[in-house]
């Protein structure tokens, strides 16, 4: 698609942004069925679709009371185990790679994407926390607990620090 000019020239940045986002939230379920293309009938060009199906992220599988005592080393070890279903090529071994490894590979392949990726992380954790603190007040059948919120923020903080180090 890129060679035939029906895919915009910024498709590499889209992929780096997607890998960055997945690394930031710890999404372990990005696979061939949950990313896609949108066709613009006016310009006759495909666009990579906005990311969707991001539910297996933000420590969803952990019970907050069981990880509240984790040290920073425990958190880093947990983050290191996060993997991606996306792989660089069909012949890639191991077939599944960690979030940070796959992003590093993409950045090495497309170094022109690094500056934009770094700008994506130009926010404070406080701003991020404020952006979804309202979720704590939603009256839902299963409410976002203070403990879950704290776990999500802790994971996001650690991931952001790791990503900034990777991008420097």
C-alpha beads as a LAMMPS data file, in Angstrom:
LAMMPS data file: protein, C-alpha beads

168 atoms
167 bonds

1 atom types
1 bond types

-500.0 500.0 xlo xhi
-500.0 500.0 ylo yhi
-500.0 500.0 zlo zhi

Masses

1 110.0

Atoms # bond

1 1 1 0.000 0.000 0.000
2 1 1 2.814 2.437 0.832
3 1 1 4.599 1.703 -2.443
4 1 1 1.462 2.264 -4.503
5 1 1 0.883 5.614 -2.705
6 1 1 -2.533 4.654 -1.346
7 1 1 -1.210 4.791 2.224
8 1 1 -0.098 8.179 3.588
9 1 1 3.633 8.723 3.896
10 1 1 3.431 8.998 7.701
11 1 1 2.517 5.352 8.291
12 1 1 5.818 4.740 10.122
13 1 1 4.970 7.482 12.628
14 1 1 1.533 5.922 13.112
15 1 1 3.160 2.604 14.014
16 1 1 5.685 4.194 16.372
17 1 1 2.845 6.122 18.018
18 1 1 0.821 2.906 18.336
19 1 1 3.751 1.018 19.862
20 1 1 4.443 3.965 22.178
21 1 1 0.805 4.076 23.290
22 1 1 0.706 0.325 23.880
23 1 1 3.959 0.502 25.850
24 1 1 2.583 3.401 27.894
25 1 1 -0.623 1.630 28.877
26 1 1 0.792 -1.912 28.846
27 1 1 -1.640 -3.175 26.212
28 1 1 -0.964 -6.868 25.641
29 1 1 -3.603 -7.479 22.996
30 1 1 -2.593 -5.546 19.866
31 1 1 -2.899 -8.133 17.100
32 1 1 -4.016 -8.334 13.481
33 1 1 -7.703 -8.108 14.393
34 1 1 -7.572 -4.898 16.420
35 1 1 -5.863 -2.410 14.189
36 1 1 -7.005 -1.531 10.732
37 1 1 -7.329 0.730 7.753
38 1 1 -9.968 3.291 6.845
39 1 1 -10.464 4.084 3.159
40 1 1 -11.170 7.669 2.108
41 1 1 -13.282 7.493 -1.056
42 1 1 -12.620 11.152 -1.883
43 1 1 -8.822 11.034 -1.801
44 1 1 -8.631 7.318 -2.674
45 1 1 -6.159 6.851 0.166
46 1 1 -6.129 4.451 3.095
47 1 1 -5.504 5.792 6.587
48 1 1 -4.478 3.756 9.572
49 1 1 -7.475 3.698 11.906
50 1 1 -7.467 5.122 15.420
51 1 1 -6.402 2.519 17.969
52 1 1 -9.171 0.482 19.541
53 1 1 -9.602 -2.529 21.850
54 1 1 -7.160 -1.331 24.496
55 1 1 -8.826 -3.144 27.388
56 1 1 -6.029 -5.504 28.354
57 1 1 -3.931 -2.733 29.820
58 1 1 -3.250 -0.589 32.880
59 1 1 -2.693 -3.611 35.121
60 1 1 -6.213 -4.919 34.511
61 1 1 -5.255 -8.457 35.540
62 1 1 -3.809 -7.466 38.926
63 1 1 -5.742 -7.110 42.152
64 1 1 -4.679 -3.767 43.652
65 1 1 -4.511 -5.130 47.206
66 1 1 -2.059 -7.831 46.074
67 1 1 0.365 -5.387 44.440
68 1 1 0.073 -2.377 46.758
69 1 1 3.164 -3.564 48.633
70 1 1 5.270 -3.922 45.466
71 1 1 8.617 -2.194 45.497
72 1 1 9.750 -0.148 42.513
73 1 1 11.857 -3.169 41.498
74 1 1 8.741 -5.350 41.523
75 1 1 6.947 -2.832 39.304
76 1 1 9.897 -2.715 36.886
77 1 1 9.996 -6.513 36.745
78 1 1 6.264 -6.565 35.973
79 1 1 6.701 -3.965 33.220
80 1 1 9.516 -6.012 31.702
81 1 1 7.163 -8.953 31.267
82 1 1 4.677 -6.975 29.151
83 1 1 4.572 -8.322 25.610
84 1 1 3.044 -7.488 22.300
85 1 1 1.281 -9.724 19.754
86 1 1 2.608 -7.502 16.967
87 1 1 5.930 -8.649 15.575
88 1 1 8.387 -7.038 13.223
89 1 1 8.262 -9.709 10.543
90 1 1 6.868 -13.170 9.960
91 1 1 10.296 -14.673 10.596
92 1 1 10.885 -12.826 13.882
93 1 1 12.042 -14.997 16.756
94 1 1 10.971 -14.910 19.457
95 1 1 7.564 -14.388 17.947
96 1 1 6.361 -12.252 20.846
97 1 1 8.502 -9.333 22.010
98 1 1 8.320 -6.955 24.924
99 1 1 6.764 -3.523 24.486
100 1 1 10.017 -1.651 24.947
101 1 1 12.022 -4.000 22.700
102 1 1 9.580 -3.677 19.829
103 1 1 9.414 0.105 20.168
104 1 1 13.230 0.309 20.237
105 1 1 13.344 -1.733 17.029
106 1 1 10.854 0.590 15.320
107 1 1 12.795 3.669 16.444
108 1 1 16.033 2.175 15.127
109 1 1 14.374 1.447 11.793
110 1 1 12.640 4.835 11.547
111 1 1 14.782 7.335 13.518
112 1 1 12.865 10.263 12.006
113 1 1 9.907 9.269 14.231
114 1 1 11.805 9.719 17.515
115 1 1 11.234 13.471 18.025
116 1 1 7.471 13.199 17.546
117 1 1 7.349 10.186 19.856
118 1 1 9.224 12.160 22.512
119 1 1 6.763 15.049 22.188
120 1 1 3.918 12.596 22.836
121 1 1 5.325 12.141 26.352
122 1 1 5.515 15.867 27.053
123 1 1 2.994 15.946 29.891
124 1 1 3.143 15.654 33.641
125 1 1 1.827 12.695 35.565
126 1 1 -0.255 15.171 37.573
127 1 1 -1.957 16.364 34.385
128 1 1 -2.562 12.759 33.378
129 1 1 -3.957 11.930 36.828
130 1 1 -6.302 14.913 36.656
131 1 1 -7.481 13.889 33.194
132 1 1 -9.100 10.729 34.466
133 1 1 -9.699 11.386 38.178
134 1 1 -13.354 12.119 37.337
135 1 1 -13.754 8.405 36.637
136 1 1 -13.574 7.816 40.394
137 1 1 -16.959 9.500 40.803
138 1 1 -18.882 7.609 38.147
139 1 1 -21.755 5.637 39.626
140 1 1 -21.272 2.359 37.767
141 1 1 -21.991 -1.277 38.648
142 1 1 -18.233 -1.773 39.058
143 1 1 -16.651 1.445 40.239
144 1 1 -13.061 2.536 39.759
145 1 1 -11.615 2.202 43.241
146 1 1 -9.007 4.507 44.734
147 1 1 -6.644 1.522 44.924
148 1 1 -7.096 0.673 41.222
149 1 1 -6.648 4.339 40.287
150 1 1 -3.416 4.483 42.330
151 1 1 -2.137 1.298 40.666
152 1 1 -2.896 2.646 37.202
153 1 1 -1.057 5.890 37.967
154 1 1 1.925 4.064 39.410
155 1 1 2.230 1.877 36.315
156 1 1 1.813 4.878 34.004
157 1 1 4.480 6.829 35.886
158 1 1 6.989 3.973 35.664
159 1 1 6.204 3.311 32.009
160 1 1 6.532 6.976 31.092
161 1 1 9.934 7.199 32.810
162 1 1 11.108 4.103 30.960
163 1 1 9.846 5.403 27.638
164 1 1 11.524 8.782 28.079
165 1 1 14.811 6.989 28.816
166 1 1 14.364 4.818 25.716
167 1 1 13.660 7.822 23.508
168 1 1 16.679 9.890 24.648

Bonds

1 1 1 2
2 1 2 3
3 1 3 4
4 1 4 5
5 1 5 6
6 1 6 7
7 1 7 8
8 1 8 9
9 1 9 10
10 1 10 11
11 1 11 12
12 1 12 13
13 1 13 14
14 1 14 15
15 1 15 16
16 1 16 17
17 1 17 18
18 1 18 19
19 1 19 20
20 1 20 21
21 1 21 22
22 1 22 23
23 1 23 24
24 1 24 25
25 1 25 26
26 1 26 27
27 1 27 28
28 1 28 29
29 1 29 30
30 1 30 31
31 1 31 32
32 1 32 33
33 1 33 34
34 1 34 35
35 1 35 36
36 1 36 37
37 1 37 38
38 1 38 39
39 1 39 40
40 1 40 41
41 1 41 42
42 1 42 43
43 1 43 44
44 1 44 45
45 1 45 46
46 1 46 47
47 1 47 48
48 1 48 49
49 1 49 50
50 1 50 51
51 1 51 52
52 1 52 53
53 1 53 54
54 1 54 55
55 1 55 56
56 1 56 57
57 1 57 58
58 1 58 59
59 1 59 60
60 1 60 61
61 1 61 62
62 1 62 63
63 1 63 64
64 1 64 65
65 1 65 66
66 1 66 67
67 1 67 68
68 1 68 69
69 1 69 70
70 1 70 71
71 1 71 72
72 1 72 73
73 1 73 74
74 1 74 75
75 1 75 76
76 1 76 77
77 1 77 78
78 1 78 79
79 1 79 80
80 1 80 81
81 1 81 82
82 1 82 83
83 1 83 84
84 1 84 85
85 1 85 86
86 1 86 87
87 1 87 88
88 1 88 89
89 1 89 90
90 1 90 91
91 1 91 92
92 1 92 93
93 1 93 94
94 1 94 95
95 1 95 96
96 1 96 97
97 1 97 98
98 1 98 99
99 1 99 100
100 1 100 101
101 1 101 102
102 1 102 103
103 1 103 104
104 1 104 105
105 1 105 106
106 1 106 107
107 1 107 108
108 1 108 109
109 1 109 110
110 1 110 111
111 1 111 112
112 1 112 113
113 1 113 114
114 1 114 115
115 1 115 116
116 1 116 117
117 1 117 118
118 1 118 119
119 1 119 120
120 1 120 121
121 1 121 122
122 1 122 123
123 1 123 124
124 1 124 125
125 1 125 126
126 1 126 127
127 1 127 128
128 1 128 129
129 1 129 130
130 1 130 131
131 1 131 132
132 1 132 133
133 1 133 134
134 1 134 135
135 1 135 136
136 1 136 137
137 1 137 138
138 1 138 139
139 1 139 140
140 1 140 141
141 1 141 142
142 1 142 143
143 1 143 144
144 1 144 145
145 1 145 146
146 1 146 147
147 1 147 148
148 1 148 149
149 1 149 150
150 1 150 151
151 1 151 152
152 1 152 153
153 1 153 154
154 1 154 155
155 1 155 156
156 1 156 157
157 1 157 158
158 1 158 159
159 1 159 160
160 1 160 161
161 1 161 162
162 1 162 163
163 1 163 164
164 1 164 165
165 1 165 166
166 1 166 167
167 1 167 168
